[in-house]
């Protein structure tokens, strides 16, 4: 074999593997309107990857010892598993020992990998990065296994050989193939047990990049060696022409997949290794680091200006097309007359200030609450509270993950408007003004009882709380601990130490983590089944049990007639409805729709069908606290939300759009969504993808109207551009924001 033939053989084998890997990788993304282009694009990118992998393998192959080539290894494996008369007892015992060592080391190794994945994803919330980190952990595990396996292998083989030589009648028991079958059965049982314990993790773990790598490298290593000999006799020009044609068609297929917007979105969002390949190829061309590139369908129209990209805000009539839409935004029409002033509390028969108890339940979807129509008895205590409350049936969080949703709710401003750092678990600057700060300045006794290590004071979410008592364990264990009992008992003890005082009302916030994955089991709590969604409901019922204790404690207080109780959530939870699980990966309804139950003494219970946002909660609570809009502390908050008092009192409130966003972070591209009436617009920078849904006809967001209704899409995009242009957006501060009192850089100009 010549070097030329070796390189040609491995490159061709890599391309063959790429075709197979690309086809398999595209299977989960071919449910859209252009499955053929998705398949072509995926195969094209994988063929290019396979060619590069084959080229590297071909160049390295001549330096590989003859005994370590794929063909020789397979031959040796076959000889050991089907030993002939020439294979002695010593070699058979070594083979049997090696087979069982694979099980002994592989079982704990698999358990370590699943737990390592859970640890990583609990910190970064990124399946792709978690998969890469798990692969690195696997390499470390292989290195460690190699270090300890040699002495174990030698000792086990010698012991087995000693026993068989002492008792020759046991010789048939060291047949390698029989032991291999036994080990495969045992390994299947071990794997089934481990995967049963880690169902949520394994369902979330995207193994497609690993499968694609195996499908590319397997044929590359096996076929490459086989093709090297025949191709060594082919004329170089013919071989180059053949490979060139294949490379040309692969590039054309990849370009065709990316040129069509619908197919491009499927490739960069729903494939496994395909999206990683596209991201890797785009990265060198993203000169300004804004997450977009001009090439490969990245959508950027200026790779030298980070303020110009498809996710940027297009300032109207400034002569610059910031959002790469093809034209500068048109100035909005004259603003309509301002709405009438909101209903005053006194007009509703209310007499602020009231005590306020705010309960947020992590990851609680609105459609899993009994008071909102869920058929399972997950929330009997909450349902009873709803009978004496105003229930907002269509309430939206401002974001789909805790580090952006909770601060938005507690400040009344959208996540991108807050002073923050650029980490996934965002740290918030003291320059932001939180609800507890304003209430504390108004004379309130403030106490916070959240649960999660993210509520460590250094992250800045405890601003304004005189008592800040987060329940925390170390990272990786937090989601495995019950929290409702600890948090509710601590809050109840605090309330018992806070006697009624009309001059100094209290504001108490509880954040209960339990419905957040990993969906652990609790004693004496009804179970609904073994699937993830069943265990999720079990966690909700556990939280509700302790809410019953909290509500009972409040109802026994002498000042209950002056206590407002609010129950809501920071975001929802996904169970594969749109190709992902948990939360923080999209802005679909199951991620944003949350319960909002508000009990105000003196107000009649009612149902509100108008869509509202949790961004409106802070101004509402300030109204119920008697803090008027013109007071300096409230004005300093720069509230974006609008009070819900009219709706609480049974009056109408002018309709307003519902906006939600996930600013760009280290593990997610920028996303935002806008609901106006029955229409909902969604944008994801991952695939530069716009989607439009009619939530009345399509509440599950199954039918994207964007491709077929360009006029309605343009109207919604224009509305979104106007809304975002009016936000006081802040660029993240690299690193951790300064401590209180430290000087801050001047704020960046609003785009």
N, C-alpha and C positions, 0 to 999 in steps of 0.2 A: 504493500500500500504506500502510495506517495502522500506527502503532506497535502498536496492539492486535492487528491481524492478524499482524504480524511475530512478536510474542511468542507468540501462540497457535500459529502455524505451526511455529516452532522447538521449542516445548515438545512438540507432538504428534510432530514428527520425532524428537526425542530419545527419546520413549517408544517409538516404533517401533524405533529402534536398540537401546534397552534390552532389548526383547523378544528381538531377534536375538542380542545379546551374552549375555544370560542363558541362553538355550537352548544356545549353543555352550559357555559356561563350565561348564555343568552336566554336559556329556557325560562327563567323566572321573570324576564322582562319583555316577553313577546305577547302580552295580553293587550297591547295598545292598538293604535290604528295603522301602524307601519311595522308589522313584525318582520317582514322581509328585510327592511333596511336595518333594523336592530340586529338581526342575525348576521347580515353582511358586515356591519360595522364592528360587531364583537369579534367575528372571525378575522377580520382584517387586522385589528390591533393585536390579537393573539398570535397571528402568523408573523407579524413583525417582531413581537417579543420572542417567539420561538426561533426565528432566524438569528436574532442576536444571541440568544442562549446557545444555539447550535454552533455559532461561530466561536464563542468562547470555549465551549466544550471541545470543538475540533482542534483549536490551537493548543489546548492543554492535554489532549489525549496522547500525543507522542511521549509526553513526560511521565505518563502513568505506568507503574510497574505492570508487567504482563499479567501477573497473578491477580491484579485488582480491577481488571476490565469487567464490564457487565457480563460478557459472555462467559468468561472464566468463573466468575462468582456464581452464575446460574448453574454451570456445569458441576462445580464443586458442591453446590447445595443439592442438586439432584442426586449426585453420587452418595451423599451422606444420608439422604432421606430414603433412598432405595439401595441399600448396601448390597453388594455382591459378595461372592466368596472371598474376594481379595481384601475386603474391608475387615479389619480385625476388631476384637472386642474393645480394645482401648479407644479406637476412633468412634465406635458406636456409642460408648458411654459418654464420650465428650459431646457428641451430637445431642444425646438425650438431655444431658446436663444443660447445654446451651438452650434447648427448647424450653425447659422449665424455668431457666433464669429469665427468659423473656417475659414470662408471666409474673414471676416474683418481683421483677423490677418494673415492668410495664404497668401493672395494676396501681401501685402507689404513685407511679409517674403520672398516670391519667388523672388520679384524684388531685395531685398537686397542680396539674395544669388547669383543671376546672376551677379550683379554688383561687389559683393565681389570676385567672381571667376575671372572676368575680371581684377580686380585690382591685384590679386595674380599672374595670368599668365603673366601680363605685366611686373612683376618684376622677375619672376623665369623661365618663358618659359618652364614649366614642367607641362603637363596635370595631371600627377599622383599626384604631390605635390599640385597642385591647387585644385584637387578634395578632397584631404585629408583636406586641409585648409578650403575648403567650408563646408565640413562636420563638422569641428570644429565650424565654424561660425553658422551652423545650430543648433548645441547643445546650443551655447550661446543664439541664438534667441529663442529656446524653453524655456530656463530658464527665459529669460525676459518675454516671452509670459505668462508663468505660473504665474509670479509675478503680472502681470496686469490683467490677464483674470478673476481671481476670483471676484474682485469687479465689473468688467464690466458685468460678467455673472449674478451676483446677481441683479445688478441694472436693466439690460435689462429684466430679467425674472419677476421681480416685476412689472415693468411698463407694460409688456405685460399682466400679470395676472390681473392687475388693470383695463386695458381697456376691457378685455373680461368679467370680472365680472360686469362692468357697462353696457356692451352691450352683453347679452347672445347670441344674434343671430350671433355673430362672432365666436362662439365656434368651428365650423368646420374648421376655418382658422388656428387653432393651432394643426392640425394633424401633427405629426413629420415627417411622411414619405413624405408627400407632400412638406414640407419645405426642406427635404433632397434632393429631386429631383430638386427643384428650385435652391438650393445652388450648386448642381453638375453642372447644366447648366450654372449658373453664373460663377462658378469657371473655367469651360472650356473656357468661353469667355474671362475671365481675363487672364488665362494662355496663350491662343492663342495670345492675344494682347501683353503680355510680351515677349513671345517667338518670335513673329514677330519682335519686336524691338531688340531682342538679338539673331538673327539667327546665326551670326558667333560664338557667345559664346556657344550657345547650341549645335551647330554642333561639336564644338571642345571638349566640355565637355564629358568625357568618364564616363557614368553612369553605366557601366557594373559592377564595383566593388560594387556599392550600390545595384544594382539588385541582384547580387550574394549573398550579405549579407542578403537581404530580403528573397531570395529563400531558404537560409540555415536556418535562424532563424525562419521563419514562420512555416515550418513543425516541427522544433525542439520544439517550444513552444506549437503548437496545437496538434501534434501527440504524443509528448513526454508524456503529461499528460494522453492521451488516452491509450497508450501502457503500462504505468506504472502498472496499475492494473493487466492485464493478465500476464505480465512478472514477477510479484511478486510471482506467483505460479510455475514458471519454475525453475527447479533445476539449481543452480548456475553454475555447470559444463557445462551443455548444453548451457546455455546463453552465458557463456564465450567462448565456442567453436564456437558458431554461430558468435558472434562479432569478434572473432579472425580470422575466415575464411574471413569475410568481410574486415577486416583491411588488411589481407595478400593480398587479391586480389586487394584492393585499392592501396597498396604499389607497387605491381607488375605492375599494370596499369600505375602508375606514373613513375616507372622506365622504362617501355617500351617506354613511350612517350619521355623521356629524353635521352634514349640510341640512338635513331635514330636521326642523325644530322638535317635532314630536319624537322622532327616533333618537335624536341627541339626548333629550331629557331622559328617555328610558335607559340609554346606555350609561349616562353619568350618574343616575340616581338609583337604578334598580339592579344593575348587574353587580357581580361580586368583584372579580379581578379586573373587569373591563373599566370600571370607574377609576380604579387605582392606576391603571395604565394611562388613561387619559389625563388624570391629574399629574402624573409624573412627567408626561410629555409636555404639558402646558407650563409647568413650573419654571423652566429656564427662560420662558418668554415673558413672564410676569415681572417686568423690570421695576415697576413701582410698588410691588408688594401688596396690591389691593385685593388679591385673590382672584383676579380675572386676567385673561390673556387675549390678545387679538387673534391668535392662531387657534386651530382645532376647535372652532365653534365656541371659544371662550367668551365672546361677546364684547370684549373691551374695544373701545375706539381710540384710546390713547394710553399706551403702556408706559408713558413717562409721567403721568399725572395721576396720583392716587385718588384725587377728588373726582375723576371722570371714570365711571364704570357703570354697568347696567343696574347696580343697586344704589347708585348715588341719587341725591335729591336734585332734580332739575329746577334751578331757580328761573322763574319766568322772565322772559324778555331781557336777559343779560347777554345774549349773543353766544352763549356756550351751551352745547348739548351735553350736559353733565351725565345724563342717564343713557347715553348712546342709543336713543330712540330714533335718531335720524333727523330730529328738528328740535329747536329750542321750545320750551314749554310756553304756552300762551297764558298771558295774565288772566286770572280768574275774573268772572263778572263781578259787578259791584255787590258788596255784601248786603244781604237782606237786613231789614230793620232788626235791631237787637231784640231778643225774646223778652217777654215781660219778666220782671224780677221774680226770682223763685219764691215759692210760698214761704212765708215766715213761720217759724215754729208756733208763735202765738196764734196765728191764723188757723192752726190745726188743733188748737186746744192744748198745746204742749207748753211746758214750763221748764226750760233748761236751767241749770246743767243737770244731766243724768249721769249716773254711773254707767260705764260701758264695759261689757265683757265680750271680747272678740275671740272666737275660736276658729282656727284654720286647720283643716285636716288635709295632710299631704296626699296628693295624687287621687283625690276623691272626684270621680266623674259624676256629673249631674244625673245621668241616667241610671245610676246605681243607688239612688236614694228613694225610699218608699214614697215620700211626700211628693216626689216628682214622677211617680208612675212606675217605679220598679216593682216587679212582681214578687221578688224574694224579700223576706223580712230582715233586711240588713240594718234598718235604722228605726226601730220602734220608738226610742227616746226622742230622736230628732223629729220623727213624724208627729209625735205628741206636741213638741214645741211649735211645729209648723201650724198646728191648729189654732194657736194664739198669736200668730205672727203674719207678717207680710212675706209672701213667697214670690221671689222673682224667678219665673220659669225659664227665662232665657238670659243667663248671666255669663259673661265672658271674662276670663283672666286676661291680663295684658301680655302674658308670655307663657311658655310651655315648660319652664324649668324653674326650680326654686330660686336660684341665685339672681334671676331677673324678675320673676313674678312677685315675690314677697316685697322687695324694695319698691316696686312700682305701686303696689297696693298701699304700703305704709307711707308713701310720699305724695301720692296723687299725681305722679308724673310718669311718663313712659320710660322704659329702661334706657333708651339712648339719650335721654335728657339728664341723666344723673351723672354726677362726678364719680368715677369708678376707675379701677385698674383694668388691665386687659386679660386677667386670668379667667379660667372657666368658673371656679368658685370665686366670684367677684368680691373684691374688697371695696367698700364704699367710703368716700371721703366725708369728713365732718362738715364740709361745705354744704352737703345736702341737708335739708331740714325735714326730719321725720315727724310723723303724727304725734308720737309720744313727747317730743320736745315741745311742740306747740301746746299740747294738753298740760304738760308739766308747768309751762309758763303761765297757764291759766289757772293754776292752783290744784291740778289733779294729782292724786297719788298714783304713780305709774309702776306697774310690775309686769315683767315678761317671763314666760315659762315655755320656751321653745325646746324642741328635741332634735338634735343632730349636732355633730361636731362643727358644722358650718356656722353655727351660732356662737362660736367662740368670739369674745368681744373684739378681737383684733380684726374681724371682718366688717365691723362697723354697723351691724344691724341692731345693736342694742342702744343706739343713740336716743337719749331722752328718758330711758327707763331708770327710775331710782332703784328698783330691785330688778336685777337681771340674773336669772337662775336657769341657764340652759342645762338640759340633761344630755351629757355627751359621753361617748366611749370612743376608743381609738378607731381610726379609719379601717374599713373592712369588716368591723363587727357591729357597727351602728344599726344596719338594717336587719340584723339577726336578733335584736333585743326588743322586747316589748317596751313601749314608752308611755302609753296612755295612763297606766296606773301611776307611775312615778310623777308625771307632769300634772295630772289632775289632783293628786294628793298634795303636791307642793302648792298648787294654786289655791286649793281649799284651805290649807293651813294659813296661807297668806291672807285670804279673805277673812278667816276667823280672827286674825290679828289686826284687821282693819274695821273697827266698829263704824256703824253708820255715822256720817258727818255731812250734813247738807252743805256746809261751807267748803268741804274738801272731798268731792266725789272721787271715785277711783276709776282707773282704766287698767284692765287686766287683759293680757293677750296670752293665749295658749296655742302652741303649734304642735300637733300630734302627728308623728311620723308614720305610724303603723301601716296604713295601706300601701305605702311605698314598698316596692319589691324588697325583700325576698319572700313575702307572704308566709310568715312563720305560723305555726299552730299554737293555739291557746287552750288551756284546760277549761272545761265547763262552758265553752262557747259553741253555739250551733255550727255544724259543718255543712257545706253545700256540695261537696264532691272533692275530687283530687286534682282536677285541672287547674291551671293557673288562675283562670277567672273565678273559679269556685273558691280557691284559697284567698284570693283578693277580697271576695265578699265576706269570707270568714274574718278577715282582718278588719273590715268595716264594722262588722257586728261587734267585734271586741272593743273598738273605739267607742261605739255607741253605748256599750254597757257602762263605760266609765263616764260618758257624757251624762247618762242618767243620774249618776251620783253627783256630778257637778250641778246639773239643773235642779236637783232636789235640794242641794245645799243653798243655792241662790234663792229658791222659792221660800225657804224658811227664814230668810233674813228679813229684818224689819224694814229694810229699804228696797225690797224687791219691786215695790210699786214705782220706784224711781231708777230702775236698772234696765238698760238696753242690752239685749243679747243678740249677737250676730254670729252666725255660723256660715262658713264658706270654705273654699279650698284654694290652693295656689295654682293648681293645674289638674288635668285629668290623667288618664292612663290608657295606653294602647295595648291591644292583644292581637296584633297582626292584621287589623282591618285594612291598613294601607302599606303593608310590607315591613312594618317595624313594631317593636314592642317597647313597653315602658313609656318614657316621655323624654322630651327634649330633642326630638328628631324631626318634628313637623308641627304645623299649626292647623291640623284638622279639628273638626268639632270635638272629637273624643279627647283632644289635648287641651282645648280652651274652654269648653262648656263646663261650668262648675255650679254647685248649689249656692244660693244666696238666700238665707232665711234671716229676717230681721224682726225681732220682737221689740216693739216700742210701747211702753205702758200708755194706755189711753187711746191707742189707735186700733181701729177695727181690723181683724184679720181679713186678708184679701189675697188674691192672686194677681200678679202683674205679668202681662204677656209682652210688654215692650222690651226689646233687647237693651240690656244695660251692661256696663263694664265695671270691673272691680276698681278701675281708676276713679270711679265716682264715690267710692266708699269713704275716703278720707274727708272730702268736703261735707259729706252727709254726717259723719260722726262729729265733725267740728260744729256743724249747725246744732246737733243734739247736745253738744257741750256748751252751747251759748257763745262760741267764739265767732264773732261776726266777720264777714269778708274784709272789712276795712281795718280790722285790728292788725297792728304791725307784724305780729308773729305769724298770723295766717297769711298775710300778704307776702311775707318772705318765703313761703313755701312755693309760690308760683304754681298753684294748683292747676292741673290740666283737666281734671274731671269736673263734673257738674253735680250738684246735690241731687239726691234722690227724694228729697222731702215731698215734692208734689206727688210723685208716684206712691210714696208711703201713705199719703193722705187721701188717695183716691182721685187725684186730679191728673190732668194730662201734662206731659212735658214735651216740648218740641223734640222731634226725632233727631238723633245724632248718629253719625257713623261709629261703628265699633272697630277699633284698630288694635292689632296685636303684633308683636315683633320679637324676634330673637336676634340681637345684634351679633355681628361677626365675632367669633371667639376662637380660641386655639383649637377647638375640636368641632366647630360647626361653622358653616357658611351662613351669611346673612339671610334671614327670612322675614317676611312680613305678610300680614293679611288684613283685609278691609271688608267689613260687612256694611252694606247700604241696603236697607229694606230686605228683600228676599235674596239678593245677590251677594255672593262672597267671592272676593278676589284673593288669590294666594300667589306669592312669588317665592321662589327658592333660587338663590345664587349658585347652588351646586350645579344645576343644569341650565342656568339662566332661563328658568321655566315659569311661565304665567299660566295659571289655571283659573277657571271661572265656574262657579256652581250656583244653581238655583236651589236654595235650602228648603224651599217649600215643596217643590217637586222631587228633590233629590237630597233628603236630609243626611244620607250616609255618604255623600260626596263621591258617587261612583261615576258620574257622567260629566266629563270636562266639556264645557260649552265654548271654551276659548277658540279652538280651531274653526268651529262653524259659525260663530257669532262675533266677527271682528268689531262691529260697531259697538256692541255692548261692552266688549273687552276694552275698547278705546275709551269709552265713557268712564268705566271703573278705574282704569289706569290714570286718567286725568284727575279723577277725584282723589285717588291715592297720592298723586304728585302734589296736589294742593294741600292736602293734610300734612304730608311730611315736610313740605316747604315751610309750614307754619310752626314746626317743632323747634324747640331750642336745643338742638342736638349737640352732644358733647363727645369729643374724641376721647377714647380711653387713655388714661395716664399710664405709660409703661411702668411696671413694677407696682409697689404698694403705695397708695396715696399717703400723704403726710399725716402725722399724728395731729391731734387737736392743738391749735395754736401755732403750728409750723407754717411758714409762708408757702403759698400756693402760686403756681404759674398763672398768668392771666388767662381767662377762659378763651378758647378758640372761637373765632367768628362763626356764627351759625350759618350753615350752608344754605 
